[in-house]
Amino acid sequence: MADDRPVPLDEYPVHQVPLSMKHVATGDRNAYDRCIFHLFDHEGRFLLILGLGVYPNMGVIDAYATLRIGDTLHAVRASDALGDDRMRLEVGPLRITVEEPLQRIRLECAADGPDSLSYDLTWTADFPAVWEPHHTQRKGDRLTLEGRRFVQGGRPEGTIRAGGEEITVSRDSWTGTRDRSWGVRPIPGEEGGRIAAEERTEGFHWLWIPVRFDDRFVMVIAQEDADGYRTLNEAVLLREGERDIQLGWPQTDITYRAGTRHPERAVVHLTDPSRKPLELTVECLTSIPLAVGAGYPPADDWQHGTWRGHGWTDRRTYDLSDPSAHPLAAYGVIDHAARFTLDGRTGYGIFEHGSFGRHVPSGFTGFDSVAP
């Protein structure tokens, strides 16, 4: 008989449906609730991406951290059975502690030997969290993704250790952005059938761009299909204590590395409420493919929400200088730490980019098409 007793979170007046907080309101196997952090120095020497997720209908909690130094990627992944205490954000050596909601969060990874990746960091918000657009996606008649997300800009401080090196993370020379999302999102093992056979994706183009300036935070999102039809759109600027400002319909000119779809720089064309054109320029500093180490599709060694048994932990390093060692990485989203300029100001953030298959506005004709 299943143990269906109340869980600790049931003590709090946070219920949205007449169920225990142990359960979500949908029986969809793909229900999820997770976060991601991007932390990097302003010279582009280090990029740390970490996150944690729970998958209530799969009974799984997992987490990951990937750190790029030069062309070496240090990765830690952990997975376990999901317990009853949903306020305990810890799995294996990885832990996230909400010290002050929406303001201060502690990020920790315990060491496993003198050269292993570890860190003890405190992330502090510089700006209020801002909602991203309600995100839905269908394949045929099936709702495959419905997510609610917020994003926030801030700065980290603390220490990272990896490969025998100790890295001091200081608030004045590092930026940290974060994203929280929950809802329904595909987990590996989705059923096939007619929809999988007949509703194949021709193309997908995605941009997610959170940028922290000293006195403002900018968020840009664009998702397009093969023909360039926009299915998700956002461009917003916020400042503490002031009403958010919408910046129109973003259009992006991307300069790709020859023979790839790897962006090196870009210009995002925005418009202020007076119809004045604004240019958000992007200079990519370093990057991590989310399909390498971090568990995002189409990773072939581990993906989020998959059961790996009790107490599974995996540590490894990857050589990012050899694209042939990670042939699927180009078909997944890649996160670029970047320097931005806007209206005379310099800021730092993430230029998250994914472009697969046909995309008419970019001149890509199929999955094997690349920039000249």
PLY file of the C-alpha trace (Angstrom):
ply
format ascii 1.0
element vertex 372
property float x
property float y
property float z
element edge 371
property int vertex1
property int vertex2
end_header
0.00 0.00 0.00
1.36 3.42 -0.97
2.35 5.77 1.87
0.08 8.78 1.34
0.47 10.60 4.64
0.71 14.41 4.78
4.13 15.88 4.03
5.80 18.80 5.85
4.82 21.37 3.20
1.15 20.59 3.89
1.51 22.58 7.12
1.67 25.82 5.12
-1.24 27.63 3.42
0.20 27.22 -0.08
-2.18 24.65 -1.62
-3.60 25.40 -5.06
-5.74 22.28 -5.49
-7.40 19.88 -2.99
-4.38 17.58 -2.93
-1.39 17.08 -0.65
1.64 19.12 -1.67
3.22 15.75 -2.38
1.12 15.58 -5.55
0.79 17.82 -8.58
-2.54 18.59 -10.20
-1.74 16.62 -13.36
-1.08 12.95 -13.89
1.21 13.73 -16.85
4.50 11.83 -16.47
6.30 14.95 -17.73
5.39 17.19 -14.77
8.48 19.04 -13.53
9.65 21.85 -11.24
13.22 23.09 -11.53
15.74 25.93 -11.61
18.91 26.94 -13.44
21.69 29.39 -12.52
24.32 30.94 -14.81
27.35 32.42 -13.04
30.37 33.83 -14.90
33.17 36.36 -14.66
33.15 39.41 -16.91
36.26 38.35 -18.83
34.74 35.04 -19.88
37.36 32.86 -18.21
34.83 30.85 -16.17
31.22 29.85 -16.72
29.33 27.81 -14.13
25.85 26.48 -14.96
23.96 24.56 -12.30
20.41 23.48 -11.60
18.08 21.18 -9.71
14.74 19.64 -10.65
12.00 17.42 -9.28
9.73 15.18 -11.34
6.84 14.27 -9.02
5.14 11.70 -11.26
8.44 9.97 -11.97
9.50 10.03 -8.29
12.87 11.56 -9.20
14.98 14.48 -7.98
18.19 15.37 -9.79
20.77 18.14 -10.05
23.85 19.07 -12.04
26.72 21.54 -12.22
29.02 22.22 -15.17
32.04 24.54 -15.04
34.01 25.61 -18.10
37.65 26.62 -17.66
39.40 27.04 -21.00
38.28 24.07 -23.10
37.76 21.76 -20.13
34.26 21.18 -18.80
33.98 19.80 -15.26
30.61 18.15 -14.62
28.82 16.77 -11.56
25.42 15.06 -11.86
23.32 13.42 -9.15
19.94 11.72 -9.01
17.86 10.01 -6.34
14.37 9.08 -5.26
12.17 12.09 -4.53
11.32 12.29 -0.85
8.49 13.98 1.05
10.34 17.15 2.09
10.06 19.39 -0.96
11.83 22.25 0.82
15.04 20.20 1.01
16.75 21.01 -2.29
19.61 18.55 -2.07
20.73 15.51 -4.01
24.15 13.86 -3.73
26.87 16.53 -3.32
24.66 19.31 -4.75
22.53 21.59 -2.60
20.49 24.79 -3.04
19.29 26.69 0.03
16.74 29.50 -0.24
17.97 31.78 2.52
15.61 34.65 1.63
13.01 33.99 -1.07
13.58 36.01 -4.26
16.60 37.71 -2.65
19.39 35.41 -1.48
20.20 31.79 -2.34
23.15 29.63 -1.30
24.62 27.23 -3.85
26.87 24.35 -2.73
28.69 21.40 -4.21
30.75 19.16 -1.93
34.20 18.02 -3.05
35.12 14.45 -3.95
38.88 14.63 -3.94
41.39 17.50 -4.24
40.84 18.14 -7.97
37.06 17.67 -8.13
34.55 20.43 -8.81
33.19 22.03 -5.63
31.81 25.42 -4.69
30.20 27.45 -1.92
28.46 30.51 -3.35
25.82 33.01 -2.32
23.68 34.51 -5.08
22.00 37.83 -4.28
19.32 39.50 -6.40
19.91 42.94 -7.88
16.44 43.26 -9.40
12.96 41.88 -8.78
12.04 38.62 -10.46
10.07 39.08 -13.67
7.62 36.66 -15.29
8.38 35.23 -18.68
5.47 34.63 -21.08
3.27 31.61 -20.42
4.90 28.99 -22.65
2.94 26.30 -24.48
3.94 23.96 -27.25
2.05 21.23 -29.10
2.96 18.33 -31.32
-0.12 17.63 -33.36
-3.02 17.72 -30.91
-0.88 16.81 -27.90
0.22 19.47 -25.42
3.91 18.62 -24.95
5.04 21.70 -23.00
3.28 24.10 -20.68
5.56 26.04 -18.42
5.48 29.02 -16.09
8.81 30.73 -15.55
10.40 33.73 -13.91
13.88 35.11 -14.42
16.06 37.30 -12.20
19.40 39.10 -12.37
21.91 39.24 -9.56
25.50 38.68 -8.51
27.33 35.79 -6.81
30.17 35.65 -4.36
32.16 32.85 -2.79
34.64 30.22 -3.95
34.82 27.60 -6.70
37.44 24.85 -6.83
38.22 22.57 -9.78
41.27 20.89 -11.28
43.47 22.05 -8.41
42.50 25.69 -8.99
40.72 27.95 -6.51
38.57 30.65 -8.07
37.42 33.66 -6.07
33.96 34.80 -7.11
33.39 38.48 -6.35
30.26 40.56 -6.78
32.04 43.36 -8.65
33.45 41.16 -11.43
30.86 38.36 -11.78
27.23 38.23 -12.91
24.60 35.61 -12.07
21.21 35.13 -13.68
18.64 32.51 -12.72
15.44 31.00 -14.04
12.69 29.11 -12.17
10.13 27.07 -14.07
7.46 24.47 -13.50
4.71 22.73 -15.42
4.95 20.00 -18.05
8.05 19.47 -20.18
9.18 16.36 -22.11
11.15 13.75 -20.18
12.99 11.00 -22.13
10.87 7.95 -22.79
7.86 9.75 -24.26
5.51 7.45 -26.16
5.74 7.27 -29.96
2.85 6.32 -32.19
1.25 8.41 -34.91
2.19 11.82 -33.48
5.88 10.92 -33.25
5.82 9.49 -36.78
3.82 12.21 -38.53
4.54 15.40 -36.59
8.27 15.69 -37.08
9.87 19.06 -36.42
11.11 20.86 -39.54
12.95 23.52 -37.64
13.24 25.33 -34.33
14.89 28.66 -33.51
15.22 29.87 -29.90
16.72 32.89 -28.11
16.62 33.51 -24.34
18.58 36.59 -23.26
18.66 37.82 -19.62
21.05 40.78 -19.17
22.07 42.59 -15.97
23.20 46.20 -16.19
24.13 48.22 -13.10
20.81 50.06 -13.04
18.48 47.87 -15.12
17.68 44.33 -16.21
16.64 43.32 -19.72
14.90 40.10 -20.76
14.43 39.06 -24.39
12.81 35.83 -25.63
12.02 34.70 -29.16
10.93 31.30 -30.40
10.25 30.69 -34.10
9.34 27.76 -36.31
10.98 26.76 -39.59
9.29 29.56 -41.54
10.17 32.19 -38.96
6.68 32.34 -37.45
7.05 33.72 -33.90
5.42 31.46 -31.28
6.89 33.11 -28.16
7.97 36.71 -27.76
9.15 39.00 -24.99
11.31 42.10 -24.66
11.11 43.92 -21.34
13.26 46.28 -19.30
12.87 46.65 -15.55
14.35 48.91 -12.89
13.88 48.71 -9.15
10.81 50.68 -8.08
9.67 51.55 -11.60
7.07 50.08 -13.95
8.44 47.56 -16.44
8.92 48.87 -19.98
8.12 46.74 -23.03
10.65 46.99 -25.84
8.61 45.90 -28.82
9.11 42.97 -31.17
12.81 41.94 -31.03
14.58 41.17 -34.28
18.08 39.72 -34.19
21.01 39.78 -36.60
23.42 36.99 -35.65
26.98 36.59 -36.93
27.84 32.88 -36.93
31.24 31.23 -36.98
31.81 30.01 -40.53
30.72 26.41 -41.11
28.63 26.29 -37.91
25.56 27.68 -36.18
27.71 28.93 -33.33
27.04 32.66 -32.72
30.03 34.93 -32.12
28.18 38.24 -31.89
24.73 39.63 -32.53
22.57 42.74 -32.56
19.08 42.59 -31.06
16.90 45.37 -32.48
14.44 46.73 -29.91
12.03 49.69 -29.74
11.23 51.87 -26.74
7.68 53.12 -26.02
8.33 56.33 -28.00
9.22 54.14 -31.02
12.89 55.04 -30.72
15.05 52.17 -32.04
17.41 50.57 -29.53
20.26 48.19 -30.28
21.30 45.53 -27.79
24.71 44.36 -28.98
26.06 40.95 -28.00
29.67 39.79 -27.75
29.92 36.09 -26.82
32.74 35.39 -24.35
32.52 31.65 -23.63
29.86 28.96 -23.81
28.59 25.61 -22.58
26.40 23.28 -24.66
23.57 22.17 -22.38
23.67 18.74 -24.02
27.18 18.18 -22.61
27.19 17.40 -18.90
24.06 19.37 -17.95
21.48 16.75 -18.98
19.48 18.70 -21.57
18.37 17.08 -24.84
19.84 15.55 -26.90
22.43 14.46 -24.30
23.29 10.80 -24.78
24.80 9.99 -21.37
22.16 11.39 -18.97
18.98 13.49 -19.19
16.80 15.10 -16.53
14.04 13.11 -14.89
15.42 9.68 -15.77
15.70 7.08 -13.03
19.33 6.09 -12.34
18.73 4.27 -9.08
19.14 5.37 -5.48
22.05 7.67 -4.67
23.47 7.99 -8.21
26.34 10.46 -8.60
28.55 10.94 -11.63
31.60 13.15 -12.10
33.52 13.59 -15.32
35.36 16.06 -17.52
34.79 16.83 -21.19
37.12 18.31 -23.81
35.13 21.05 -25.54
37.90 21.70 -28.10
36.91 18.57 -30.03
33.41 18.96 -31.52
33.57 15.44 -32.95
33.57 14.08 -29.39
30.14 15.66 -28.82
28.35 15.41 -32.18
24.88 15.95 -30.68
25.80 19.19 -28.89
25.13 21.27 -32.00
21.53 20.01 -31.98
20.90 21.28 -28.47
20.70 24.70 -26.88
24.04 26.40 -26.15
24.42 29.02 -23.41
26.90 31.82 -24.08
28.20 34.12 -21.37
28.22 37.50 -23.10
29.01 41.18 -22.83
26.16 43.49 -23.92
25.79 47.17 -24.70
22.53 49.13 -24.69
22.06 52.89 -24.93
25.66 53.59 -23.86
25.64 51.10 -20.99
27.65 47.86 -20.66
26.03 44.81 -19.10
26.54 41.08 -18.76
24.23 38.14 -19.21
23.44 34.99 -21.14
22.83 34.67 -24.87
21.06 31.31 -24.99
20.73 30.15 -28.57
19.38 27.08 -30.33
18.78 26.73 -34.05
18.05 23.33 -35.57
16.71 22.33 -38.95
15.22 24.77 -41.41
14.96 28.45 -40.45
14.10 30.70 -43.37
15.05 34.08 -41.78
18.56 32.77 -41.03
19.00 31.15 -44.44
19.23 27.63 -42.99
17.62 25.05 -45.28
17.79 21.87 -43.16
19.48 20.10 -40.28
22.80 19.94 -42.15
22.74 23.61 -43.13
25.34 25.93 -41.56
26.60 29.50 -41.96
28.86 30.15 -44.95
0 1
1 2
2 3
3 4
4 5
5 6
6 7
7 8
8 9
9 10
10 11
11 12
12 13
13 14
14 15
15 16
16 17
17 18
18 19
19 20
20 21
21 22
22 23
23 24
24 25
25 26
26 27
27 28
28 29
29 30
30 31
31 32
32 33
33 34
34 35
35 36
36 37
37 38
38 39
39 40
40 41
41 42
42 43
43 44
44 45
45 46
46 47
47 48
48 49
49 50
50 51
51 52
52 53
53 54
54 55
55 56
56 57
57 58
58 59
59 60
60 61
61 62
62 63
63 64
64 65
65 66
66 67
67 68
68 69
69 70
70 71
71 72
72 73
73 74
74 75
75 76
76 77
77 78
78 79
79 80
80 81
81 82
82 83
83 84
84 85
85 86
86 87
87 88
88 89
89 90
90 91
91 92
92 93
93 94
94 95
95 96
96 97
97 98
98 99
99 100
100 101
101 102
102 103
103 104
104 105
105 106
106 107
107 108
108 109
109 110
110 111
111 112
112 113
113 114
114 115
115 116
116 117
117 118
118 119
119 120
120 121
121 122
122 123
123 124
124 125
125 126
126 127
127 128
128 129
129 130
130 131
131 132
132 133
133 134
134 135
135 136
136 137
137 138
138 139
139 140
140 141
141 142
142 143
143 144
144 145
145 146
146 147
147 148
148 149
149 150
150 151
151 152
152 153
153 154
154 155
155 156
156 157
157 158
158 159
159 160
160 161
161 162
162 163
163 164
164 165
165 166
166 167
167 168
168 169
169 170
170 171
171 172
172 173
173 174
174 175
175 176
176 177
177 178
178 179
179 180
180 181
181 182
182 183
183 184
184 185
185 186
186 187
187 188
188 189
189 190
190 191
191 192
192 193
193 194
194 195
195 196
196 197
197 198
198 199
199 200
200 201
201 202
202 203
203 204
204 205
205 206
206 207
207 208
208 209
209 210
210 211
211 212
212 213
213 214
214 215
215 216
216 217
217 218
218 219
219 220
220 221
221 222
222 223
223 224
224 225
225 226
226 227
227 228
228 229
229 230
230 231
231 232
232 233
233 234
234 235
235 236
236 237
237 238
238 239
239 240
240 241
241 242
242 243
243 244
244 245
245 246
246 247
247 248
248 249
249 250
250 251
251 252
252 253
253 254
254 255
255 256
256 257
257 258
258 259
259 260
260 261
261 262
262 263
263 264
264 265
265 266
266 267
267 268
268 269
269 270
270 271
271 272
272 273
273 274
274 275
275 276
276 277
277 278
278 279
279 280
280 281
281 282
282 283
283 284
284 285
285 286
286 287
287 288
288 289
289 290
290 291
291 292
292 293
293 294
294 295
295 296
296 297
297 298
298 299
299 300
300 301
301 302
302 303
303 304
304 305
305 306
306 307
307 308
308 309
309 310
310 311
311 312
312 313
313 314
314 315
315 316
316 317
317 318
318 319
319 320
320 321
321 322
322 323
323 324
324 325
325 326
326 327
327 328
328 329
329 330
330 331
331 332
332 333
333 334
334 335
335 336
336 337
337 338
338 339
339 340
340 341
341 342
342 343
343 344
344 345
345 346
346 347
347 348
348 349
349 350
350 351
351 352
352 353
353 354
354 355
355 356
356 357
357 358
358 359
359 360
360 361
361 362
362 363
363 364
364 365
365 366
366 367
367 368
368 369
369 370
370 371
